[in-house]
Amino acid sequence: MVKHKHYRPPGKKKEGNAARYITRSQAVKQLQVSLPLFRKLCILKGVFPREPKKKVKGNHHTYYHLKDVSFIQHEPLLERLREIRAYERKVKKADAKKNRDRANLLRQRRPTYRLDKIILQRYPNFIDALRDLDDCLTMVHLFAALPAIEERIEVKRIHNCRRLSHEWQAYISRTHKLRKVFVSVKGIYYQAEVKGQKVTWLTPHPLQQVLTEDIDFNIMLNFLEFYEALLAFVNCHLYRSINVKYPPILDPRLEALAADLYALSRYFDANSRSAVLDPQAPSLSGSGNVESQQIGDSVSESELRLAQLQHQLPSNEPGALMHLVKDVAGEEEEDDDTRECKKLFKDMKFFLNREVYRESLLFVIPAFGGTVSWEGDGAPFEENDESITHQIVDRPMHGRQTLARQYVQPQWVYDCINARIILPTGGYLAGRDPPPHLSPFVDNEAEGYVPDYAETIKQWKAAGRSEVLPLPGVGKEDLEDPQNLLAEGVIDRAKAKEAVEKKKKMMALEKQYHDELNKELHGVPHSSSVTNIDNHISGKETEDKEEFDDDSELAKLTLTRKKRGKLEAIEKGIKRKKDHIDVIRERKRKLRESQKSKEG
Amino acid sequence: MFEVQPYVDWFKWDDSKHPLSNAPEPKRRFIPSKSESKLVNKIKLAIRKGLIKPKKPKEEEEEEESVYPLWGDDSNSAGKNDHLSYIPAPKPKLPGHEESFNPSLEYIPTQEEINSYQLMYEEDRPKFIPKRFTSMRSIPAYENAVKECFERCLDLYLCPRVRKKRLNIDPESLKPKLPNRNDLKPYPVSCYLEYRGHGDAVTSISVEASGQWIASGSLDGTVRIWGVETGRCLKHWKIGEAVKYVSWNPNPEHSILAVSTGQDVLLLNTGRGNEEVQKSTKELLSVEMPMPDDSGKTASSVSWLQDDQLEGIRLRHSKTVTSVEWHRKGDYLSTVMPADILFAHIYTYFYIIYYFKHDTDGFRAIFIHKLSKKFTQTLSFKLQGPAVTSVFHPTRSFFFISTKKIIRVYDLVKEGKLVKKLETALREISSIAVHPSGDHIIVGSGEGKLCWFDMDLSSKPYKTLKLHQKDINNVSFHRSYPLFATCSDDCTAYVFHGMVYSDLNQNPLIVPLEILRGHSSTNGRGVMDCKFHPRQPWLFTAGADSVVRLYCH
């Protein structure tokens, strides 16, 4: 008899990985469900394949833990889904027999299921749910921007997604939890800090999304189903935590005007802890007038959002003394970060031009304590309001400009938020090419390369810390001459020293560059590593480096093979990073050269 | 339930000749339908039993859907989950500067770079090419937004998850804590002198016991003697055949140099030292007659001849001699003839070919010669495989013989009893050296590895270091300083600090000190030999580039 590879004598139980893990087809068979249903159950229950140490059935299978499968097996939802399947057959049968009455009767009694128990099972604590919220938010925000497709995505779900995302944003904005914003090609990334958890999500740009055919919407909708339920419960919890009743009871009049979001905001405001006095009364009535104008489908939800967010920020309304007192009492529980964020755009009034992407700015500006209005219906204040400090413009300016306010591009707002200071508007003025928009998620020092503009912002920040804000218009050009800055009293002595040193270094670099140019002119071969500028400045450093190299090589000799392998892997990673940065440095050098040649 | 349309009488009654039917109306048209009453009864029963429920108003349904505070106010109320541990999915990577709609210009690749991406493998190709838009209004919709979301979904439910420890260690922490090199001074650091004169690769060098002179043998068939500090060539012999090995007699009372060339070993008078030394040397180096030895075995393989031309003794062997080692007292001399050519005797008999190794090459590979008696002895050790090198123990009567993989230690006094067998786990041993204390051995191998054996500890190496890219040609210990060195075909010599403690519980300390470079590669060979100065922490290296170098501290 030929013994099998995994031969087990009869009567002996399976052990180890063979007993603990089963393949997907085995799991489907055991659960007696179809594959799509199994997928749905996995998605809802959060069951995922696991990697056994030894793959008994082969490498090309996915393995589920037996406990995970029995976890699904004991789920009441499984029975419920089976019922739904039976029910759908009944409807189909009735339809096929042209028994329309029965079909209609059945359709009215569609079995439903709820996910609350599953959510509680998956996330026993609220913090757990917050930790897993990134994907949920991204997906809900994406679907809020998708068009409804017949037989695939229902209008109802999209509306629900939109509602949920607005509820979330309203909470974040009101409690000033937003920390970072990054406008990328893929969309806008937001990062908020809720209960100590960093929640990052991506919203797509407000344009028609591309739907390709190679996407299985069933899977996405299964996820969305769970995420909708989760976000609703999370929102509920968060709203309760600031003493606002969650399932908002909407004003029927506003609801009739399709202004449910606005109604929500009013409700939100009326229930909040600080709603003793109503300082928004004038603005409320103002927007109430507007509402009557915006009947029908043309209602812009961003406008509604604005109204909503407006009402969430009572503390920033001038003269609301009572609220200030209230907020001071409440501030004790707020951390420094929140307080800092709250004050960023304090006493600033923004006006958004027609072409600006409103929804994002209406969310972001109030989150950092600013007041905002826009061109169009429902605006709390008009463009000709004297107290407007900044007007956000996203096109070349032609019309007349008011001297009292600054016309800046929307990028300025985002950059201010990431830098946590009010940046000088010089580079961002309408019609100009703005300075680069940098990602707030990158640790420049760890990465090994600091872009110029990050350096500049850092200096502005340092200047800001010494309680003297740089004058608007102090740009990069001014930094080059530290004496000038000193004269203006913008930076302190140490800073000046630093700047002088920097300038010296730059001059050394320049000199070296000229020397090299001269050499090149005289036909001397180019030195091999031009990018390694620091080494050229002093020859001593190169020697040091060589010695260090030798040292590290020697230390490596006595390592065991395992440790050496690890070390080599680490060094490989470091080298890859360094190569990437070298490419960037090289590009920068070339850019600078070409710029110089253009100038000269 | 059954809606009846008002009856429309289409029939024209007026013109018909005959009545259609004159039959009276049947009874069933006057009594209620039985089947209908059955159906009604069924529905009635179902309603009574509660099987059919009246339709609920819509608002009520939505009421049921509503959310409620799921988590209690204190969120740590939930008990311990007895289910398997939940492995959270890794979060998507956060975007860097290059994903910005308006990145710094240096992040945008040039057109050439974008074109060069096409030459890359698809997996290596960057998935995202940064672009710059001068205003937010000009950012287009991202075409992969839905697709990326979908792929993330697939990852979430299809990818097997496993907890892996992220390798987030400081590379410096992996390196062992070694003492500072500066504390271990002196050791050879830089090239101080070069001895030039040979016409071809220098294969071997040897330092005189007092450290005043060195001898070097080269492939060009010459042996030269140099003054160590002057760098001058004091004497040279033309032997005519490539010199494999030179070895200076350790006894300061003789000035004899053993040179192996081809099948011969020459014992030459170097002419160094005072008159007394010269006298005793000359006495030693005189063979009256080709002595007919009593033991026929030895006589057949080695013969002692007087070489008048070179003023020395010529020991003629039957095969090529590769290494010559002196006993510490300078009277005994061992020679090794590695049979790197396999002796295959081929017998052709009925078309069957047998190959087998010469039985005796293991036995006759090593000879020990006694200089004072001009006597040669064969050691009948059973080695499995050809012998590579042999060394005398510096203090005891032990004798080390290495084959390609194994080192055997014999006791010469007890008539060649095998004392120890050291398994190196190397593929090709090229050289061995014994620590002056005699308890430690270093072994260099063809794969660039160095093994350190602690004889008292085990028959397995205490430490194996992968050092060189190419073959190690030679290893050597310093006689007094705790130093050892290796030299290799990759044109480098490594110097180590190898401290041996008298306390048996303390392991020897091995610290790499210096990589000595300077030799250049010739015909694929690098540094052929390295020897320490007997008194100073100096290292001599012989290169294939026909130069001998002296490295000083």
Boltz contact constraints between the chains, C-beta under 6 A:
constraints:
  - contact:
      token1: [A, 42]
      token2: [B, 157]
      max_distance: 6.0
  - contact:
      token1: [A, 43]
      token2: [B, 157]
      max_distance: 6.0
  - contact:
      token1: [A, 48]
      token2: [B, 161]
      max_distance: 6.0
  - contact:
      token1: [A, 49]
      token2: [B, 160]
      max_distance: 6.0
  - contact:
      token1: [A, 50]
      token2: [B, 160]
      max_distance: 6.0
  - contact:
      token1: [A, 51]
      token2: [B, 160]
      max_distance: 6.0
  - contact:
      token1: [A, 51]
      token2: [B, 162]
      max_distance: 6.0
  - contact:
      token1: [A, 65]
      token2: [B, 84]
      max_distance: 6.0
  - contact:
      token1: [A, 67]
      token2: [B, 84]
      max_distance: 6.0
  - contact:
      token1: [A, 108]
      token2: [B, 55]
      max_distance: 6.0
  - contact:
      token1: [A, 116]
      token2: [B, 70]
      max_distance: 6.0
  - contact:
      token1: [A, 120]
      token2: [B, 70]
      max_distance: 6.0
  - contact:
      token1: [A, 124]
      token2: [B, 78]
      max_distance: 6.0
  - contact:
      token1: [A, 125]
      token2: [B, 75]
      max_distance: 6.0
  - contact:
      token1: [A, 125]
      token2: [B, 78]
      max_distance: 6.0
  - contact:
      token1: [A, 126]
      token2: [B, 71]
      max_distance: 6.0
  - contact:
      token1: [A, 126]
      token2: [B, 75]
      max_distance: 6.0
  - contact:
      token1: [A, 134]
      token2: [B, 91]
      max_distance: 6.0
  - contact:
      token1: [A, 139]
      token2: [B, 149]
      max_distance: 6.0
  - contact:
      token1: [A, 142]
      token2: [B, 149]
      max_distance: 6.0
  - contact:
      token1: [A, 183]
      token2: [B, 101]
      max_distance: 6.0
  - contact:
      token1: [A, 184]
      token2: [B, 95]
      max_distance: 6.0
  - contact:
      token1: [A, 184]
      token2: [B, 99]
      max_distance: 6.0
  - contact:
      token1: [A, 184]
      token2: [B, 100]
      max_distance: 6.0
  - contact:
      token1: [A, 185]
      token2: [B, 101]
      max_distance: 6.0
  - contact:
      token1: [A, 186]
      token2: [B, 142]
      max_distance: 6.0
  - contact:
      token1: [A, 204]
      token2: [B, 145]
      max_distance: 6.0
  - contact:
      token1: [A, 205]
      token2: [B, 139]
      max_distance: 6.0
  - contact:
      token1: [A, 205]
      token2: [B, 141]
      max_distance: 6.0
  - contact:
      token1: [A, 207]
      token2: [B, 141]
      max_distance: 6.0
  - contact:
      token1: [A, 209]
      token2: [B, 145]
      max_distance: 6.0
  - contact:
      token1: [A, 209]
      token2: [B, 146]
      max_distance: 6.0
  - contact:
      token1: [A, 210]
      token2: [B, 143]
      max_distance: 6.0
  - contact:
      token1: [A, 211]
      token2: [B, 146]
      max_distance: 6.0
  - contact:
      token1: [A, 215]
      token2: [B, 150]
      max_distance: 6.0
  - contact:
      token1: [A, 219]
      token2: [B, 153]
      max_distance: 6.0
  - contact:
      token1: [A, 220]
      token2: [B, 150]
      max_distance: 6.0
  - contact:
      token1: [A, 220]
      token2: [B, 153]
      max_distance: 6.0
  - contact:
      token1: [A, 223]
      token2: [B, 153]
      max_distance: 6.0
  - contact:
      token1: [A, 232]
      token2: [B, 67]
      max_distance: 6.0
  - contact:
      token1: [A, 233]
      token2: [B, 67]
      max_distance: 6.0
  - contact:
      token1: [A, 233]
      token2: [B, 70]
      max_distance: 6.0
  - contact:
      token1: [A, 236]
      token2: [B, 67]
      max_distance: 6.0
  - contact:
      token1: [A, 236]
      token2: [B, 69]
      max_distance: 6.0
  - contact:
      token1: [A, 237]
      token2: [B, 69]
      max_distance: 6.0
  - contact:
      token1: [A, 237]
      token2: [B, 71]
      max_distance: 6.0
  - contact:
      token1: [A, 240]
      token2: [B, 69]
      max_distance: 6.0
  - contact:
      token1: [A, 247]
      token2: [B, 66]
      max_distance: 6.0
  - contact:
      token1: [A, 355]
      token2: [B, 137]
      max_distance: 6.0
  - contact:
      token1: [A, 394]
      token2: [B, 135]
      max_distance: 6.0
  - contact:
      token1: [A, 394]
      token2: [B, 136]
      max_distance: 6.0
  - contact:
      token1: [A, 394]
      token2: [B, 137]
      max_distance: 6.0
  - contact:
      token1: [A, 410]
      token2: [B, 136]
      max_distance: 6.0
  - contact:
      token1: [A, 433]
      token2: [B, 134]
      max_distance: 6.0
  - contact:
      token1: [A, 436]
      token2: [B, 102]
      max_distance: 6.0
  - contact:
      token1: [A, 436]
      token2: [B, 103]
      max_distance: 6.0
  - contact:
      token1: [A, 436]
      token2: [B, 104]
      max_distance: 6.0
  - contact:
      token1: [A, 437]
      token2: [B, 100]
      max_distance: 6.0
  - contact:
      token1: [A, 437]
      token2: [B, 102]
      max_distance: 6.0
  - contact:
      token1: [A, 438]
      token2: [B, 97]
      max_distance: 6.0
  - contact:
      token1: [A, 439]
      token2: [B, 95]
      max_distance: 6.0
  - contact:
      token1: [A, 439]
      token2: [B, 96]
      max_distance: 6.0
  - contact:
      token1: [A, 439]
      token2: [B, 97]
      max_distance: 6.0
  - contact:
      token1: [A, 441]
      token2: [B, 94]
      max_distance: 6.0
  - contact:
      token1: [A, 442]
      token2: [B, 96]
      max_distance: 6.0
  - contact:
      token1: [A, 442]
      token2: [B, 97]
      max_distance: 6.0
  - contact:
      token1: [A, 451]
      token2: [B, 104]
      max_distance: 6.0
  - contact:
      token1: [A, 554]
      token2: [B, 512]
      max_distance: 6.0
  - contact:
      token1: [A, 555]
      token2: [B, 175]
      max_distance: 6.0
  - contact:
      token1: [A, 557]
      token2: [B, 465]
      max_distance: 6.0
  - contact:
      token1: [A, 557]
      token2: [B, 467]
      max_distance: 6.0
  - contact:
      token1: [A, 557]
      token2: [B, 512]
      max_distance: 6.0
  - contact:
      token1: [A, 558]
      token2: [B, 176]
      max_distance: 6.0
  - contact:
      token1: [A, 563]
      token2: [B, 174]
      max_distance: 6.0
  - contact:
      token1: [A, 567]
      token2: [B, 171]
      max_distance: 6.0
  - contact:
      token1: [A, 567]
      token2: [B, 174]
      max_distance: 6.0
  - contact:
      token1: [A, 570]
      token2: [B, 171]
      max_distance: 6.0
  - contact:
      token1: [A, 584]
      token2: [B, 106]
      max_distance: 6.0
  - contact:
      token1: [A, 587]
      token2: [B, 106]
      max_distance: 6.0
  - contact:
      token1: [A, 588]
      token2: [B, 106]
      max_distance: 6.0
  - contact:
      token1: [A, 591]
      token2: [B, 105]
      max_distance: 6.0
